[in-house]
Amino acid sequence: MTDTRSKPRHRRRKTALVAGIPLALTAAGALAYSPVFGDDTESAASAATAAAPAWATATADGFASVNALGQNGTYGGRDGQIVTVKTLADLEKYATATEPYVIVVAATITMDPVGKEIKVQSNKTIVGSGTSGHIVGGGFFLGTGVHNVIIRNLTIRDAYQGVWNDKEHDFDGIQMDGAHHVWIDHNDIRHMADGLIDVRKDSTYVTVSWNKLSQDNKAFGIGWTDNVVTDITIHHNWVRETEQRNPSTDNAAHAHLYNNFLEDVAGTDITSSYGNYSRGTTKMVLENSYFQGINNPVIKDSTATIVQKGNTFVGTSGRNESGGTAFDPKSFYAYTLDATANVPSLLKSGAGPRSSIGTASATTAAAAATTLTVAKDGSGQYSTVQAAVNAVPANNASRVVIQVKPGTYREAVTVPANKPHVTIVGTGASRKDTVIVEGHAAGQTKPDGSGTYGTPGSATLSVKADDTQIRNLSVTNDFDEAANQSLSGHQAVALLTQADKVFLDSLIITGDQDTLEMETAAKGTLGRVYVKNSYVLGNVDFIFGRGTAVVDQSVITLRKRWDGTSAGYVTAPSTEADRKGILINRSTVNGDVSSSSFYLGRNWHPGGDTTVDPQTTVRETSLSAAIRSTPWSDMGGFSWKEDRFAEYKNTGAGSGAASSDRPQLTDSQAAGQEVADWLGDWTPTAS
């Protein structure tokens, strides 16, 4: 919340607060999908006619997710028809078309002539049907300007021409020259005549993830340019029994490699010459990767940089280098590292094509399921929470439950206004087991340079759809105020609501300034939020907004400021006139802070708005000694006494007797400020 207020005063008539009263408390049915896969009676390539399955709407992470060059992330052919192909002619027909398509490869397709590379055009998803999609003797080519392409779940193999270091046959698995926004995911690419993957000639905004790359001389090359523009993310790939280019990264502006497994098995015919190579003026960040038996596992040119963090080397020999400064990947996108020790087992079980992707049975199951699942290790339908949200059909009529398996998901998640009736629930035994975390702040510049995030835009989790439920997980904004003292705008929202009937149940919501922002979709609309059995942590205005919000049977934890001092405000309502504001009911306010250092709230008049009538009521709540004896404060030149602030039957060292500085509700007034008065015709029920 930005505290930039003008100072006009205002007056209104109010019902008097009396001083001196003694203190004494579904189903994902909307994903219905009727696939027509492989119906040769109509055509060799059959079009799906209903809502797309989850794997057809999956979107990229890493640099391929960054909005740039006029392209907002990488989603492939999501907006087009789904077609299933079993012949080279049909594959080429749809891959080279100008229209968007999701192309399901449901057979082994042999390239003719050998070495043929289909010239894929923009806005395509090419995905193998389970483990049955094979491309033999050739691959794919993405030329200059081609963008928004996804190649997933395929086995691309066997263009090898009998010469190990082949200089004649440029038969790659996937080659791109000047393409951008490309996602290569969950493929098995092996035994080609040249490179398995070549990212060339200023191709950029590329993510390569969860692939198996093997049995080749040259695994993965990046470069072929004097320009330094390529931005590429390479994560969770299993590279084994390859000699060189694992990868070789030449003149990349930003190369982020993490959680990869490079393996050279002893006693085979293939011996690695080097592992990860930073060439030219590449800036590389290499994190939590596992190198086993690799010769010269990490090398660099004198002009290049490598920053290594958390890598493991077992049975390696030769050069293992680092040096220089690189970049912070989190300034471009969110990501979460897996523990390095877990990488080999994780990739042996999770890399390469999956039976759950691209199949009619998977589609049917998604249609009938009551839940969508998210798991970082690939065992769910999605690896990010946002990808699961994206799969919910627009204007869905019935509830979709997104189950998020335990893990830390570093991402900013938005439930858009046109996707109501969504539940996001952690499946762990504790709300601590599943964590959604990001670290944006209001004053930070967005990665695409389009301005700053602003306060609402800094949110880790944004709920803009009515009838949303968030349950049994943690939502955190971990922006580091101490490290960013020169930044103007430290507001850093963990959870934002801009909708009606939002149920926040059994959560831990953590931040510092502006942790929990509860707004409405627009002025004049109702935005009810019910927070129950949760922890909310922060220090400045950390429960705020114009929404009609109840914090019930919860713990509000006061945190010290970045410099170790104790000072702050629990609430900062900006309630519209004739609406209910913030009600804290039967809760606890505590924290490891100094006595008498926190206010219960102050009155926020955004931009000096004289029409708002901020309200906070704290009732039947235990207040620690951290609460000041005069618990309300003015803000922006407006007197809190002219707005609506009151207590009722609070207890604890921070409670106090009624006075002109500490208004208490009468019993009759309190009878009109119950939870039911806030929620009206809505009874929140977990679903």
Buried (B, 14 or more C-beta within 10 A) or exposed (E): BBBEBEEEEBEEEEEEBBEEBEEEEBBBBBBEBEBBBBEEEEEBBBBBEBBBBBBBBBBBBBBBBBBBEEBEBBBBBBBBBBBBBBEBEBBBBBBEBEEBBBBBBBBEBBBEEBBBBBEBBBBBBBBBBBBBBBBBBBBBBBBEEBBBBBBBBBBBBBBBBEEEEBEEBBBBBBBBBBBBBBBBBBBBBBBBBBBBBBBBBBBBBBBBBBBBBBBBBBBBBBBBBEEBBBBBBBBBBBBBBBBBBBBBBBBBBBBBBBBBBBBBEEEEEBEBBBBBBBBBBBBBBBBBBBBBBBBBBBBBBEEBBBBBEEBBBEEBEBBBBBEBEBBEBBEBBBBBBBEBEEBBEBBBEBBBBBEBBBBBEBBBBBBEBEBBBBBBBBBBBBBBBBBBBBBBBEEBEEBBBBBBBBBBBBBBBBBBBEBBBBBBBBBBEEBBBBBBBBBBBBBBEBBEEEEBBBBBBBBBBBBBBBBBBBBBBBBBBBBEBEEBEEBEBBBBBBBBBBBBBBBBBBBBBBBBBBBBBBBBBEEEBBBBBBBBBBBBBBBBBBBBBBBBBBBBBBBBBBBBBBEEEBBBBBBBBBBBEEBBBBBBBBBBBBBEBBEBBBBBBBBBBBEBBEEBBBBBBBBBBBBBBBBBEBBBBEBBEBBBBBBBBBBBBBBBBBBBEBEEBBBBBBEEBBEEBEBEBBBEEBEBEEE
